[in-house]
Amino acid sequence: MSSDDSPSGDDVRERIEQEAEELDQRLVDLLAWVLDTETRARIYIELRQHPGRTSEEIAEGTGLYPSTVREALAALHDDGTVTREKRKAAGAGNNPYEYEAIAPADLVGEVVEEVQEELNTVFNLDAVLGDDEDDTDTGPVTVSVTEEDDA
């Protein structure tokens, strides 16, 4: 293989950037499924990367409209996905909220029960539709989440 056959630095950089964009989009898509919307997913990612941001800073970082960010933050706060505290500032004036997103492990833990119930509904479809004499409310699916030790 001659040096003419090897990819140039620009080609490698472009390929890496494209793969990173694809990974980012897959992550956003997955989080959008967990958090209900792509907007919430983008805000969650922004807050994991930059905790303590205000709604205006989040809007700037994500490119979303400030009103859209405020509405999504309210829903994420109500769901317990983000926490907020008033920014401490010297003097009088507007002290906006600073937001932080919960850890991904905590986010997954909240979703597991819902996924388990939905899977069991599918497994028990005959009973739900009345086509099965077995009226058990339990299902064959149990989902558990454990954290792996770093050791």
Summary of the structure (lengths in Angstrom):
residues: 151
radius of gyration: 22.2
end to end distance: 43.6
largest distance: 71.9
contacts: 350
relative contact order: 0.09
helix: 57%
strand: 7%
